[in-house]
Amino acid sequence: MGAVGPVSSRIVSVAVPRPLDSYFSYAIPDGAPPPSPGTWVRVPFGRSTVIGYVVEESKPASELPVGIDPAKLKTILESGDETDRIPPDVFALCVWASRYYAQPLGELLAAASPPAAIGLRSTNREAKEVSRVTVPARVIDLNEEQTRARDGLDELRRSAGNAQGRVALLHGVTGSGKTEVYIELAKRVLAEGKGVLLLVPEIALTSQLHERLESGVGETVARWHSAMPDGKRRDQGAALRKGEIRIVVGARSAVFAPIQNLGLILVDEEHDPTYKQDDRVRYHARDLAIVRAKSAEALVVLGSATPSLETRERAREGRYSRFELSARFSTGGMPAIEVVDLAEEPLVQDIQAPIAEKTLSVIRETLARGEQAMIYLNRRGFAAFLRCRDCGEVSECPNCSISLTVHKRSRELRCHVCNHAEGIPDFCPKCQAVDLDPIGAGTESLEEELPKLLPEAKVLRLDRDAVTSASRLEKTLNAFRNGEAQILLGTQMLAKGHDFPKVTLVVVVLADALFRYPDFRAPERALQILSQVSGRAGRAELPGRVLIQTFQPDAPVLRVLLGEQTEEAFLDEELELRRALSYPPFGRMARIRVESTERVEAVKRCEMIANALNGARTALEKDEEGLQIEFLGPSEAFLERAKGIFRWDLLIKSSSVRALGRSIGVAKQIAAREKWALLVDVDPYGVG
């Protein structure tokens, strides 16, 4: 470790984890070895000290810009060494991501090598040896389709030529055995001495896949996500950098895991929007996986039962290879899907959630057979909002343009954006009436009401309110898997790739919100969620059944699920609409967001940037022949006020990545000149 000493004649540039594009020059302590790019350093910054990252080779102090006195430079207080620096391939990935996504390099490097992963948050920085798995690899019997997919993917991996061609879509229906193909392919890669990365969309899935992967390959598998204890992250990070562990399963930040000699990246549920990091530093883990694999000449397998339209289109164009798994691995077959019309069917009375009597009867029959059910309701809390029956007043968040959600168990109204909470009032603050009605259902109210309807059943809840830690999540999933409960109730966490053999019934309480979400991806997303959550039923020998409750039984998405329209025909219609509007995959987008505590100021800033972009349009179009570029806005964000801040947006659509980057550059120049904060989101998942 470096120590404080007299200022040397050499300096380094350091990126700090702050929303700043600039690098900062620091003097190297006299006698200390120059830290290499990717090395962490502790440096004075403002009135505190921060962990930053060296971004360039050291240089003589004489190369400082004119006017900067080398004697006044602050000195590095402490630095890491070669054993814990960011590997060159991960460092290069961060540099690429910083340029493409227009994000500060310091924040990306901090995401790639968080202090916990290099022991800086542990009392003892020295990593402990990780216990090693010694069990033999599990033998997996693949069926004909799986064998063909594995062999085809392996042949693609070994193929010579352009590494960009080593991207494949593994399109397999839910329960078709994609995980088994992953494991068998990973065995071949590990046998050649190369590393493997498996990305999953949710931390909730890492435990299940970790166990299957570790027993499948017979080798220690590291877990990599933000909920890991600091000491464990330190130990696993050290083992990965030394090459003692060669395989990782993790959520989106695992795309930066320091795996040596990477040979294979598996992106499970590649369509899932949670791969898009949309706060602090914005990137898409799936797309970064493809970039990282290209430089490593590794194979990327994008697995999904409902691939994104972007991935489908690239496969159709021949840029990605495509492999199909069309049949379920188990004997139960695909579940039978039925739509329950809530406008026609009698409803269970005196409960918050709209549950049809028919649905309740089917749940009872399922439980009577000793089977399990999953119930999907994509709203947390007891009720959506609290409304005065006399004057219609709705309790709203004082900081955000959103109503407060009722949480009965904690007796509070809570904002799911800023987490503001206040007690449930006894009377209306506007008219003093005492008739206050909780409107709309949430998972908390259904958890309370189900035991009254089904007294013989134990219910577990899976949402962000009930599952507050990784250990509690694993406890809930294991309890349900072991049959300690008959019903698992939850939000979108249920739709991910969980595998519960005794689940034969899935109920979607209310599908309507999926059909009306104000975003161009809404129809595609509705199909993905309903297909994925339906796929949790009947994954073993017993046949599955799915009941989708809705007030819109004629919604186009439901026609696909019922087999009245093919998935391809439905998605072709979506593609044509996107082509006409130049939405992805036929164009690129970026969102520029300005914020202010004053609405008038937010609008003014957004208008100034919009005017500058429109003024630059002629130069941009002249520079690139055939360029299409469009600026939409200014407009208020979908949630205009959040955490007391007003937010206004500009949307840039272009056929050219270069033009998109130059437009962002114009916006950032104005923001830097005026000293405004500016949020840039390249390839935003939604436009709201």
Secondary structure, 3 states (H helix, E strand, C coil): CCCCCCEEEEEEEEECCCCCCCCEEEEEECCCCCCCCCCEEEEEECCEEEEEEECCCCEEHHHCCCCCCHHHCCECCEECCHHHCCCHHHHHHHHHHHHHHCCCHHHHHHHHCCHHHHCCCCCCCCCCCCCCCCCCCCCCCCCHHHHHHHHHHHHHHHCCCCHHHCEEEEEECCCCCHHHHHHHHHHHHHHCCCEEEEECCCHHHHHHHHHHHHHHHCCCCEEECCCCCHHHHHHHHHHHHHCCCCEEEECHHHHHCCCCCEEEEEEECCCCHHHEECCCCCEEHHHHHHHHHHHHCCEEEEEECCCCHHHHHHHHCCCCEEEEECCCCCCCCCCEEEEEECCCCCECCCCCCCCEHHHHHHHHHHHHCCCEEEEECCCCCCECEEEECCCCCECECCCCCCECEEECCCCEEECCCCCCEEECCCCCCCCCCCCEEEECCCHHHHHHHHHHHCCCCCEEEECCCCCCCHHHHHHHHHHHHCCCCCEEEECHHHHCCCCCCCEEEEEECCCHHHHCCCCCCHHHHHHHHHHHHHCCCCCCCCCCEEEEEECCCCCHHHHHHCCCCCHHHHHHHHHHHHHHHCCCCCCEEEEEEEEECCHHHHHHHHHHHHHHHHHHHHHHHHHCCCCCEEEEEEEEEEEEEECCEEEEEEEEEECCHHHHHHHHHHHHHHHHHHCCCEEEEECCCCCC
